Amino acid sequence: MSLVLNAVARKEEGKGASRRLRNQGLVPAVVYGGNAEPVSITFKENEVNKTVGTEFLTSVVTITVDGAEEKAIVKALQRHPASGDVMHIDLLRVQEDKKIVTRVPLNFVNASKSEGVKSQGGRLVVEAKLAEVRCFPQDLPQALTVDTIEGQLGQIFHLSDAQLPEGVELVALLKGEDHDQPIARIGKAKR
């Protein structure tokens, strides 16, 4: 699914200007990177609220700024601490011929069917929810799946247990096998 957001370039910057924009139902943002200068933009708050979710955070988004299209990924999304409203978005331009590095969620499946949980009295304890990946923009996965069906009580799952789509690399594992960090385990269930 391709996500498209319409934006308008803005000239005002700073805290006061951002506050005024939010009061008008707009979300300030900035697009940077690539071979172009950073551009300050605004989105309509209702469009952002319809789009924001895990998929938005892990997808290549097409941004239309005053008629010109750019592809970008979300690098940072700031929310209001009490209301959860989106306050600001940082977007990084991407080029289809250059690899990007970003974080994607880890999706643990089949824990309840594993012997460690089902018959040995354990439970899945997740220690990492995100993994840093490197790939071309068109290969960016929504999430990485970690199948825990073979899990036994006391078993530890590592980054290398994540199922990688073709063209996707784990940044930590590019540094060597000693960077294969634990991401989950099947531990004793608390009573």
Beta strands, then each sheet from edge to edge (+ up, - down):
strand 1: 3-9
strand 2: 26-32
strand 3: 39-44
strand 4: 61-65
strand 5: 68-79
strand 6: 86-93
strand 7: 100-109
strand 8: 122-126
strand 9: 130-135
strand 10: 144-147
strand 11: 156-158
strand 12: 162-163
strand 13: 169-170
strand 14: 182-188
sheet 1: 1+ 3- 2+ 6+ 5- 4+ 1+
sheet 2: 12+ 10- 7- 9+ 13-
sheet 3: 8+ 14- 11+
end
